[in-house]
Amino acid sequence: MAVKTKEKPAAAKTGEPIPETMLAAACDRFGGPEVLSLHKLKLPELDRGEVLIELDTSGVGIWDAEMRAGEFQPEGMSFPLVPGTDGSGRIVALGSNVRRFRVGDQVYAYSFGNPKGGFYARYVAVGAEKVSVIPKNLDLQEAGAIGTTGLTALQGVDDVLKLRRDESVIVHGASGGVGTLAVQFAKWRGARVLATASGEDGQAVARRLGADITVDGRLGDIPGAARAFAPDGIDAVLAFTGGDSLERCLDALKPGGRAAWPNGVDPVPEKHKGIRLLSYDAVPGVREFDALNRAVEASRLQVPIAARFALAQAAEAHRRIEQGHVLGKIVLRLA
């Protein structure tokens, strides 16, 4: 059997059969975690610029739960809705315009609101520009966890804040899926990192990953810790959680300091005189993945996996992520 395509000539052959249907965790309506269940779906059609990936691992993020609940709806969305923005696996078919990959390549990908369906499935069709070979120092499971979080963390450090050696930065929410990577990328760039994380266990994770000092993000004296860390004021804040605790981080910035957060952090901070406030979205692309791969390898990135669930346990994975206090990234194992 061959992959269905919209093109002529057909996608590259694989030398092995590709099924016409697949299992996916999907929902037929918006609602709580209980609306997610196993579905038997047709494989997505493959366009000229896409690759078909047989998935090994899919990342689970709070944004997936928000999509499932109907808090936002991707353009062109329809039911059954398959969540998931990132994952890793093996390419089993290529669109006829794809030259960068070969069948059999082990890859990872990030595609938010993927038009052919998300990554909670055995197969996913993704634009080739949103796919990359896996960095040498990561396995499939680790790579499957970092498509969304890795790009978000690195672009916050490099492209938005433009952190420089010896600058001081607060990574706020340092024990989550994005924060654990941001701490490491900031240290790799030579910055001095004050990490906020809730609980002693969260702080321990941040310290293990290289944070210079830590403070409890909910109960600790963030301005006091910041004054001790950088008496002249903090240069930058990279935030992955909002609210009053983020405001306390901003109070520690020096005049002319800057703060960044990915869109989706809520509530967003109020304006502060003399402080640059910068929101951003992670951007996938060939150059962006190349930069991420270099950073992953050069920093010897560690990828904390908070929990692993089977595809049939996707609802349980969503319950867990909605409980909060997730140290690292939750993943679905699909192989």
N, C-alpha and C positions, 0 to 999 in steps of 0.2 A: 504494500500500500504506500502511496506517496502523499506528501503534505499537500493539502489544497493550496493553490496559489491563484493570484489574480493576474499572473503574468505569463508571457511566452517569450523565451523558453522557460520551462519549469525550474524550480529551485534545484540546487545541486542534490544529487543522490547521495545517500549515506552508506550504502552497502549493507544496510540492515533495515528491517521493516519499521515504519513509524505508524503507530495506531491512528485511527480516525477519531477516537474519543480519548478523553483523559479525565482523571479525578481532579476536582478543585474544591476548595472551601469557598462557598459563595452564599449570598443572601438574596432572597426574592422580595425583600422589603427592608426599609430602614427600621432599626430598633436596637435592642440590647444585644449582648453577646450571643444570646440564645438563637438569634435569627441566622447565625452562621452554621452551615451544615455541609456535608459532602454532597457534591453534585457530579453527575456524569455529563460532561460537556464536549462539544466538538472542538477539535484542535483549531486554533486561530488560523485564518488564512495568512499566507506569507506574501508580502509585497516585495518589490525589487530591491529596496534598500534595507530590508530587515533580515534578522537572523532568528532561527528557531532554536531555543535553548531547552534542553531537558534538565530541569532544575534539581539540584541537590539540596539547597538551603534557601529559605526565604526569610528576610528580616521582618520583624514585627515592631511597629512603632505606634505611638499614641495617635498619630495622624491617620493610621489605618482604622482605629476604633472610631475616630471622629467621622471618617468617611462612611463607615458602616452605620453610624447613628444618624446620618443625614445632615450633619452639621455643615458640611460643604459637599458640593456635587461636581465632579469633574465634567468638563465640556463633553457632550455626546454620551454621557453615562446612560446605561440601560440595565435592566435586570435580566438574568441574574448578575449581580455585581460581584466580581472577584477582587478583593482588596489586595494590597501589597505593592510596594514601590521599588523593592530591590531584592536581589538574590544572586545565586551563583549556580553554575552547572556546566554542561557540555553542549557545544553547538552540534546540532544534528542536521541542520539544513540551512542553506544560504540563499538569499535573494540574488537574482542574476547580476545586480549591480554591485554586489559586495565583493571587495577585493582584499580587505584587511585581515580577514579571518579564513580559517579552513575548518571543514567538518572535523570534529573531534577536539577542537581547542577548548580548554577549560577557561571559563570567563566569568566575570561578574558584571552586573548591570544596575542602572538606576533610571527609572522612568516614572515620574509622578503622574498619576492619572493616565496610565498607559492606555491608549485607545483600543488595543486588542485584548484588554483584560489584564488584571494584576498578577502578582507573583505567588499567590496562594494556590498554586496549580502545578501539575506535573510538567507542563510545557508553557512557555511564554514566547510570543513573537514581539521583538523589540527592534526599534531602529538601530542600525549598526553603530551610529555615532554615540549612542548611549550605552555602549558595551565596551569592555576592555579585557585583555588577558589578565589573569590573576597575578599580583605581585609575587616574586619568587619566595618571599618569606612567610606567605600566608597559605593555609590550606583552604579547601572549598568552604568549610563551615565558617571560618573567620572572614573570608572574602564575602560570603553571602550576607554577613552582618553589617558591612560597612559602606555599601553603595551610597545610601542616603546620608548616613552619619559622617562618613569620611569626607565627602565633598563639602558638607555643611561645615564641619570643623575646620578643614584646611582653608576654605575660602574665607571664613570668618577671620582666621589668623593672618593669612597672606594678602588677600585681595581687598578686604573691607577695612580691617584695622591696620594692616601693613606693619605688624609688630617688628620692632628692631631689637637687636642684641642689647641686653641690659635694661630694657624697658620693664616696668612693673605692670602686671596685668592681673585682674581678678577674673578667674574662670568661675562663673556663677552657675551652679548646677553641675558640678564637676564629676559626679559619680554616675550620671546617666549615659545613654548610648552615644550622644554627641560629646558630652563633656569629658568623658574618659579619653577620647581621641584628641580633643582640643588641648587638654593639659599636655599631652605628649608632643603635639606639633608646636605648641608655644615654647616648650623647653628645648625642642630641637632647633628652633629659631634663636635660641639664646636669651629668651625673656625670663624674668623672674616671676614665678607664678604663686599667687595666693589663691587657693581653691576653696570654694564654699561647697559643702555637701551636708546633707542631713544625717544625723546620727554618727556615732563613733565608727560604725562599719562603713558608712559612705566616705567619711574622712580617711579611713585607713586605705580604701581603694585609691583615693586621689594621691595620698602620700606614696603608695607603692608605685604609682605611675609617674612619679617625679615631682609632684608639687612641693614647693619649698616650705610652705606652711599651709595649714588648713584651719577653717573655722566652721562651726555649725551654721548652715545657711538659714535655718529657721529660728534658732534660739540664741545663737552666738552674737557677740558684739563685733559686727563686721567693721564699722568705722574705727573702733579701737584697735582691732587686729591690723587694719590697713595702716593706721598711723605708726604702729610699731614696725611694720614691714617696710613702709616707704614714708618717712617723716615729711617729705616735701610734697606728698600726694601721689596717688596712683595715676599712671599714664593712660591705662585703658581698661575697659571692662568688656568681656565677651560673655553674654548671658544666654542661658537656655531655660530659664524660668523667670517669671515676672512677679509683679506685686510689690508689697512693702519691702521685702528683702532686697529686691533689685534697686529700689529707691535708696536703701542704705548703702548699697555698693556705689551708686552714683554720687552720694554725698562724700565719698572718699576720693573722688577724682580731683586732680589738680586743675587749675584754670587752663583751658585749652585742651583738656583731656577728651577722650572719645569713648563712646560705648556703642556696641553692636549687638544685634540679636537677629536670629532668623525669623522671618514672618511666621506667625503662629504662636509665638510667645505672648501670653495674655495674663494680666493686662499690660499694655505697653507703658513704658515710663512717661512721666510728665516731662515737659521741657525744663531744662536746667540752664540758666544763664552761663554762657562761656563754655558749654559742653556740646560737642558734636554727637548727635544721636543718629545712628545708622542702622536701618533694617535691610535685610537682604533675603534672597532665595538662593539655594544651592543650584548651580547650573551644571548639567552634564554636557559633555562634549569630548572630542578626541583629545584636544589640548588639556582639558580639565582632568580627564582620567590619567593622561600621561603625567601631569603634575602630581596627582594623588599617588600614583604608583611610585614615583621617585621619592616622595615624602615618606610613604609607608616603608620602603626599603631603607632609606637613609636613617630614619628615626628608630628603626627596628621595632615598629609599632606592635604593641600588645593589644589584643581585642578581647576584652572581658565579655564572656557569655553568661548572662544572668540566669537563663533557663532555656531548656529545649523542649519542644512539643512536637508531636506528630501532626500531620496534616489534619487528621480526624479530630485533633484536639485544638483546633483554631479558636473555638469559642472560649475554651479554658485559657488559652494564651491571651485573649482579649480581656478576660476577667482579671488575669494577673496584672496586665499592664495598667488597667484602670484603677487598681489598688494603689499604685504609686510605689515609690521607694524601690525602683528597679536599678540594681547596680550593674551597669553595662547594658547589653542588648539581648533581647529575647529573640529566639529564632524558631522557625518551623523546619524540621528535617523531612525532606520529601523523598529521599532515595530509600 
